[in-house]
C-alpha cells in the first residue's frame, strides 16, 4: 500500500482508534455504506481469530505477523493474600511488527 492509498484513520493524532472509527474511515475512503464497511472489518477480524484459534499464523508483509504463543503453568502469588497459587497454562496472541511498519513509525516526516 503506497502513501496515497493509506486510509486517514483519525484526526486525533496520537490518540486511540477504536473499531467504530476504523469502520467510519473505511466507509468514507472507499465510498461504502456503514453496513458494508462493518461487514468487511468483521470478516477480517473473524478470519484472523479463526486462523489463530486453529494454530495458524498471519503474516502481512510490511505490517507484521500474528502468532499464538503457549505459556506453561507456573506458581504465582495472590496479590491480596500473598499466598501462592498455581496459574494454569494458557495461549495468548502475539504481534510482531514488520520492518516497513517499524521504519514508518520511526520516520521523521
N, C-alpha and C positions, 0 to 999 in steps of 0.2 A: 504494500500500500504506500503510495507516494504521499508527500505532504499535502498535495492538493486534494487527495482522496480522503484525508482524515476527517472524521466527524468531530465537529467542535462540540465537546461534551458538556461544557459548563462555563458560564461566565464567572463562576465563583472560583477564581484561580486559587489553588492551594487548598480548596475545600474538599468535601467528600461527595462523591457521586453515588447515588443510590439507583436501584433498579428502575424506578419510575422515571428518573431523569435520563437514564440511558434509553429507555423506550421513547421518551419525548424527543430526544436528539435524533434518534434513528428515524422516527416518523417524519420529522421536519427535513432532514438531509435527503432522504430517499422518496419523499412525497408519498408516504404510506399512511393509511389510517392508523389511529392509535391501536386498534384491534390487531391489524396486520403486524405492526411493529412488536406488539406484545407477544404474538404467536411466534415470531422469529426469535426473539430473546428467550422465550420459554423453551423453544425447540433446542436452541444451542445449550442452554443450562441443563436440560434433561439429558441431552446427548452426552455432555461432559460427565454428569453424575452417573449415568448408566455405565459408561466406559470405565470410570474409576471403581464403581461398585463391583464390576466384573474383573477387576485386577488389571485393567488396561492402563495405558499411558497416553497422554495427549500432548502432542508436540505442535506448536505453531511457530514456524520459522520466523525469526526476527522478533518474536514476542517472548516466548518461554515455553516451559513444559510443566505439566501437572502429573504427579505420580502419587501413589499411596504408599506411605511408609508404615511398617509394622513396628510397634513398640511392645516389648515384653513386659511381663508383670514385674513389679518392684515393691519394696517396702517403703511406704511413705509415712508422713506424720499428719495427724489431725491437728490443724492449727488452733482449734478451740481447747481441746483436752491435752494436747501434747502426746497422746498415745500413738502407738504405731498401728498402721493399717496396711492391708495388702491391696495394692492397686492392680486391677485386672489388666491383662494385655489389651491393646487397642490398635486400631488403624486410623491414621489421620492423613488427610490430603496435604500435599506439599507442592509449592510452586517454586520453580527455579527460573529466574529471569534470564532471558536471552541476551546475547551480546548487543544486538542492534537496539533493543529497548533500553538496556543499561546505558549505551552511548547517548541515546536521545535524551534520557532523563538527566544525564550529566553534562549535556552540551550547554554552552553559554549563550546560544542565540535565542 
